Amino acid sequence: MTTAMEGPEELLRGAGLRVTSPRLAVLVVVDTNPHIAAEDVATSVRERLGAVSTQTVYDALRVCTAAGLMRRIEPAGSPARYERRTGDNHHHLICRQCGQIKDVDCAIGHAPCLDADDDHGFAIDEAEVNYWGICPECQASEALLVAD
Protein backbone atom coordinates (compact mmCIF):
# COMPACT_ATOMS: atom_id res chain seq x y z
CA MET A 1 0.00 0.00 0.00
CA THR A 2 1.04 3.57 -0.53
CA THR A 3 2.51 5.11 2.60
CA ALA A 4 3.03 8.69 3.63
CA MET A 5 6.75 8.11 2.99
CA GLU A 6 6.26 6.65 -0.50
CA GLY A 7 3.58 8.20 -2.66
CA PRO A 8 2.42 6.98 -6.07
CA GLU A 9 5.00 9.07 -7.93
CA GLU A 10 7.84 7.46 -5.98
CA LEU A 11 6.34 4.00 -6.48
CA LEU A 12 6.23 4.48 -10.25
CA ARG A 13 9.75 5.90 -10.40
CA GLY A 14 11.03 3.16 -8.11
CA ALA A 15 9.60 0.57 -10.50
CA GLY A 16 11.34 2.29 -13.42
CA LEU A 17 8.06 3.55 -14.86
CA ARG A 18 7.28 6.93 -16.34
CA VAL A 19 5.00 9.01 -14.11
CA THR A 20 1.79 9.87 -15.98
CA SER A 21 -1.53 11.22 -14.76
CA PRO A 22 -3.45 8.04 -15.70
CA ARG A 23 -0.92 5.80 -13.91
CA LEU A 24 -1.04 7.99 -10.82
CA ALA A 25 -4.83 7.98 -10.83
CA VAL A 26 -4.98 4.20 -11.33
CA LEU A 27 -2.65 3.64 -8.37
CA VAL A 28 -4.68 5.94 -6.13
CA VAL A 29 -8.01 4.39 -7.18
CA VAL A 30 -6.82 0.82 -6.65
CA ASP A 31 -5.14 1.78 -3.37
CA THR A 32 -8.39 3.20 -2.00
CA ASN A 33 -10.68 0.51 -3.49
CA PRO A 34 -9.18 -2.95 -2.98
CA HIS A 35 -10.52 -5.71 -5.25
CA ILE A 36 -11.89 -3.24 -7.80
CA ALA A 37 -12.84 -4.31 -11.32
CA ALA A 38 -11.11 -2.65 -14.28
CA GLU A 39 -14.30 -0.97 -15.52
CA ASP A 40 -14.79 0.58 -12.08
CA VAL A 41 -11.17 1.74 -12.11
CA ALA A 42 -11.80 3.40 -15.48
CA THR A 43 -14.92 5.15 -14.16
CA SER A 44 -13.09 6.45 -11.09
CA VAL A 45 -10.09 7.58 -13.13
CA ARG A 46 -12.39 9.51 -15.48
CA GLU A 47 -14.05 11.16 -12.45
CA ARG A 48 -10.60 12.32 -11.36
CA LEU A 49 -9.07 13.26 -14.72
CA GLY A 50 -11.86 13.75 -17.22
CA ALA A 51 -11.59 12.05 -20.60
CA VAL A 52 -9.29 9.02 -20.36
CA SER A 53 -9.68 6.11 -22.75
CA THR A 54 -10.48 2.65 -21.49
CA GLN A 55 -7.35 1.41 -23.27
CA THR A 56 -5.19 3.87 -21.33
CA VAL A 57 -6.62 2.60 -18.04
CA TYR A 58 -6.13 -1.04 -19.05
CA ASP A 59 -2.55 -0.25 -20.12
CA ALA A 60 -1.85 1.42 -16.76
CA LEU A 61 -3.32 -1.58 -14.91
CA ARG A 62 -1.21 -3.98 -16.99
CA VAL A 63 2.02 -2.00 -16.56
CA CYS A 64 1.52 -1.48 -12.82
CA THR A 65 0.68 -5.17 -12.34
CA ALA A 66 3.72 -6.28 -14.34
CA ALA A 67 5.90 -3.97 -12.20
CA GLY A 68 4.55 -5.54 -9.01
CA LEU A 69 2.79 -2.37 -7.86
CA MET A 70 -0.56 -4.14 -7.81
CA ARG A 71 -1.98 -7.61 -8.11
CA ARG A 72 -4.64 -8.94 -10.48
CA ILE A 73 -6.97 -11.59 -9.11
CA GLU A 74 -9.53 -13.50 -11.15
CA PRO A 75 -12.25 -15.09 -9.02
CA ALA A 76 -14.36 -17.58 -11.00
CA GLY A 77 -17.47 -15.96 -12.47
CA SER A 78 -16.20 -12.46 -11.78
CA PRO A 79 -14.27 -9.91 -13.84
CA ALA A 80 -10.60 -9.53 -13.03
CA ARG A 81 -10.02 -7.37 -9.99
CA TYR A 82 -7.05 -5.36 -8.81
CA GLU A 83 -5.52 -4.67 -5.43
CA ARG A 84 -2.42 -2.91 -4.14
CA ARG A 85 -1.62 -5.52 -1.49
CA THR A 86 1.24 -7.47 -3.07
CA GLY A 87 4.13 -9.69 -2.12
CA ASP A 88 2.61 -11.32 0.94
CA ASN A 89 0.84 -14.31 -0.67
CA HIS A 90 -2.46 -13.52 1.04
CA HIS A 91 -5.70 -15.19 0.02
CA HIS A 92 -9.34 -14.13 -0.42
CA LEU A 93 -12.81 -14.75 0.99
CA ILE A 94 -15.48 -14.32 -1.71
CA CYS A 95 -19.23 -14.10 -1.14
CA ARG A 96 -21.19 -16.29 -3.54
CA GLN A 97 -24.16 -13.93 -3.43
CA CYS A 98 -22.92 -10.35 -3.56
CA GLY A 99 -19.34 -10.90 -4.74
CA GLN A 100 -17.75 -9.07 -1.79
CA ILE A 101 -14.05 -9.94 -1.44
CA LYS A 102 -12.03 -9.79 1.76
CA ASP A 103 -8.33 -10.45 2.31
CA VAL A 104 -7.22 -13.40 4.43
CA ASP A 105 -3.63 -13.76 5.57
CA CYS A 106 -1.64 -16.82 4.58
CA ALA A 107 -3.04 -19.87 6.36
CA ILE A 108 0.24 -21.28 7.68
CA GLY A 109 3.83 -20.10 7.51
CA HIS A 110 5.57 -18.17 4.76
CA ALA A 111 4.88 -18.09 1.03
CA PRO A 112 3.71 -20.15 -0.66
CA CYS A 113 2.07 -21.44 2.58
CA LEU A 114 0.76 -24.51 0.79
CA ASP A 115 2.80 -27.44 -0.45
CA ALA A 116 1.85 -29.10 -3.73
CA ASP A 117 1.46 -32.87 -3.65
CA ASP A 118 3.72 -33.05 -6.72
CA ASP A 119 5.47 -29.87 -7.88
CA HIS A 120 6.44 -31.43 -11.26
CA GLY A 121 9.79 -29.65 -10.99
CA PHE A 122 8.30 -26.17 -10.62
CA ALA A 123 9.97 -23.68 -8.27
CA ILE A 124 6.70 -22.68 -6.57
CA ASP A 125 6.73 -19.19 -5.05
CA GLU A 126 3.03 -18.44 -4.64
CA ALA A 127 -0.20 -20.26 -3.87
CA GLU A 128 -3.56 -18.69 -4.66
CA VAL A 129 -6.48 -19.74 -2.51
CA ASN A 130 -10.04 -18.49 -2.70
CA TYR A 131 -12.45 -19.32 0.10
CA TRP A 132 -16.06 -19.22 -1.12
CA GLY A 133 -19.07 -18.71 1.11
CA ILE A 134 -21.77 -16.26 2.15
CA CYS A 135 -20.75 -12.97 3.78
CA PRO A 136 -22.35 -11.82 7.05
CA GLU A 137 -24.48 -9.17 5.29
CA CYS A 138 -25.97 -11.71 2.87
CA GLN A 139 -26.51 -14.18 5.71
CA ALA A 140 -28.42 -11.49 7.62
CA SER A 141 -30.51 -10.68 4.52
CA GLU A 142 -31.35 -14.37 4.10
CA ALA A 143 -32.32 -14.61 7.75
CA LEU A 144 -34.66 -11.62 7.35
CA LEU A 145 -36.29 -13.18 4.28
CA VAL A 146 -36.83 -16.48 6.09
CA ALA A 147 -38.29 -14.67 9.12
CA ASP A 148 -40.87 -12.82 6.99
C-alpha positions as CSV (number, residue, x, y, z in Angstrom):
1,M,0.0,0.0,0.0
2,T,1.0,3.6,-0.5
3,T,2.5,5.1,2.6
4,A,3.0,8.7,3.6
5,M,6.8,8.1,3.0
6,E,6.3,6.7,-0.5
7,G,3.6,8.2,-2.7
8,P,2.4,7.0,-6.1
9,E,5.0,9.1,-7.9
10,E,7.8,7.5,-6.0
11,L,6.3,4.0,-6.5
12,L,6.2,4.5,-10.3
13,R,9.7,5.9,-10.4
14,G,11.0,3.2,-8.1
15,A,9.6,0.6,-10.5
16,G,11.3,2.3,-13.4
17,L,8.1,3.6,-14.9
18,R,7.3,6.9,-16.3
19,V,5.0,9.0,-14.1
20,T,1.8,9.9,-16.0
21,S,-1.5,11.2,-14.8
22,P,-3.4,8.0,-15.7
23,R,-0.9,5.8,-13.9
24,L,-1.0,8.0,-10.8
25,A,-4.8,8.0,-10.8
26,V,-5.0,4.2,-11.3
27,L,-2.6,3.6,-8.4
28,V,-4.7,5.9,-6.1
29,V,-8.0,4.4,-7.2
30,V,-6.8,0.8,-6.7
31,D,-5.1,1.8,-3.4
32,T,-8.4,3.2,-2.0
33,N,-10.7,0.5,-3.5
34,P,-9.2,-2.9,-3.0
35,H,-10.5,-5.7,-5.2
36,I,-11.9,-3.2,-7.8
37,A,-12.8,-4.3,-11.3
38,A,-11.1,-2.7,-14.3
39,E,-14.3,-1.0,-15.5
40,D,-14.8,0.6,-12.1
41,V,-11.2,1.7,-12.1
42,A,-11.8,3.4,-15.5
43,T,-14.9,5.1,-14.2
44,S,-13.1,6.5,-11.1
45,V,-10.1,7.6,-13.1
46,R,-12.4,9.5,-15.5
47,E,-14.0,11.2,-12.5
48,R,-10.6,12.3,-11.4
49,L,-9.1,13.3,-14.7
50,G,-11.9,13.8,-17.2
51,A,-11.6,12.1,-20.6
52,V,-9.3,9.0,-20.4
53,S,-9.7,6.1,-22.8
54,T,-10.5,2.6,-21.5
55,Q,-7.3,1.4,-23.3
56,T,-5.2,3.9,-21.3
57,V,-6.6,2.6,-18.0
58,Y,-6.1,-1.0,-19.1
59,D,-2.5,-0.2,-20.1
60,A,-1.8,1.4,-16.8
61,L,-3.3,-1.6,-14.9
62,R,-1.2,-4.0,-17.0
63,V,2.0,-2.0,-16.6
64,C,1.5,-1.5,-12.8
65,T,0.7,-5.2,-12.3
66,A,3.7,-6.3,-14.3
67,A,5.9,-4.0,-12.2
68,G,4.5,-5.5,-9.0
69,L,2.8,-2.4,-7.9
70,M,-0.6,-4.1,-7.8
71,R,-2.0,-7.6,-8.1
72,R,-4.6,-8.9,-10.5
73,I,-7.0,-11.6,-9.1
74,E,-9.5,-13.5,-11.1
75,P,-12.3,-15.1,-9.0
76,A,-14.4,-17.6,-11.0
77,G,-17.5,-16.0,-12.5
78,S,-16.2,-12.5,-11.8
79,P,-14.3,-9.9,-13.8
80,A,-10.6,-9.5,-13.0
81,R,-10.0,-7.4,-10.0
82,Y,-7.0,-5.4,-8.8
83,E,-5.5,-4.7,-5.4
84,R,-2.4,-2.9,-4.1
85,R,-1.6,-5.5,-1.5
86,T,1.2,-7.5,-3.1
87,G,4.1,-9.7,-2.1
88,D,2.6,-11.3,0.9
89,N,0.8,-14.3,-0.7
90,H,-2.5,-13.5,1.0
91,H,-5.7,-15.2,0.0
92,H,-9.3,-14.1,-0.4
93,L,-12.8,-14.8,1.0
94,I,-15.5,-14.3,-1.7
95,C,-19.2,-14.1,-1.1
96,R,-21.2,-16.3,-3.5
97,Q,-24.2,-13.9,-3.4
98,C,-22.9,-10.3,-3.6
99,G,-19.3,-10.9,-4.7
100,Q,-17.7,-9.1,-1.8
101,I,-14.0,-9.9,-1.4
102,K,-12.0,-9.8,1.8
103,D,-8.3,-10.5,2.3
104,V,-7.2,-13.4,4.4
105,D,-3.6,-13.8,5.6
106,C,-1.6,-16.8,4.6
107,A,-3.0,-19.9,6.4
108,I,0.2,-21.3,7.7
109,G,3.8,-20.1,7.5
110,H,5.6,-18.2,4.8
111,A,4.9,-18.1,1.0
112,P,3.7,-20.2,-0.7
113,C,2.1,-21.4,2.6
114,L,0.8,-24.5,0.8
115,D,2.8,-27.4,-0.5
116,A,1.8,-29.1,-3.7
117,D,1.5,-32.9,-3.7
118,D,3.7,-33.0,-6.7
119,D,5.5,-29.9,-7.9
120,H,6.4,-31.4,-11.3
121,G,9.8,-29.7,-11.0
122,F,8.3,-26.2,-10.6
123,A,10.0,-23.7,-8.3
124,I,6.7,-22.7,-6.6
125,D,6.7,-19.2,-5.1
126,E,3.0,-18.4,-4.6
127,A,-0.2,-20.3,-3.9
128,E,-3.6,-18.7,-4.7
129,V,-6.5,-19.7,-2.5
130,N,-10.0,-18.5,-2.7
131,Y,-12.4,-19.3,0.1
132,W,-16.1,-19.2,-1.1
133,G,-19.1,-18.7,1.1
134,I,-21.8,-16.3,2.1
135,C,-20.7,-13.0,3.8
136,P,-22.4,-11.8,7.1
137,E,-24.5,-9.2,5.3
138,C,-26.0,-11.7,2.9
139,Q,-26.5,-14.2,5.7
140,A,-28.4,-11.5,7.6
141,S,-30.5,-10.7,4.5
142,E,-31.3,-14.4,4.1
143,A,-32.3,-14.6,7.8
144,L,-34.7,-11.6,7.3
145,L,-36.3,-13.2,4.3
146,V,-36.8,-16.5,6.1
147,A,-38.3,-14.7,9.1
148,D,-40.9,-12.8,7.0
